């Protein structure tokens, strides 16, 4: 006796579609988890072993913009802190103050 079985195509397509979605979600979730762990590891290492050159450079830059110093003594040029420069610009309504008397 020969049995003739019919294939349930909608059920097979549904199972295949759902399985595909599950696989994609698992792959994306695993990749996101890996990236999060890698970022956490890099952050922990960066805190444990700071980049001394970067720290020194940032300290020097902060000192350069927050203090008074001569930039060109022969031209009588100095730098002023950024906060003071912004206050001067607000007080003069955006016009640079002059160092020369107005009669010259």
Secondary structure, DSSP 8 states (H G I E B T S, - for coil): --------HHHHHHHHHHHHHHHHHHHHHHHHHHHHHHHHHHHHHHHHS--HHHHHHHHHHHHHHSS-EEEEGGGTEEE--HHHHHHHHHHTTT----SS-TT-
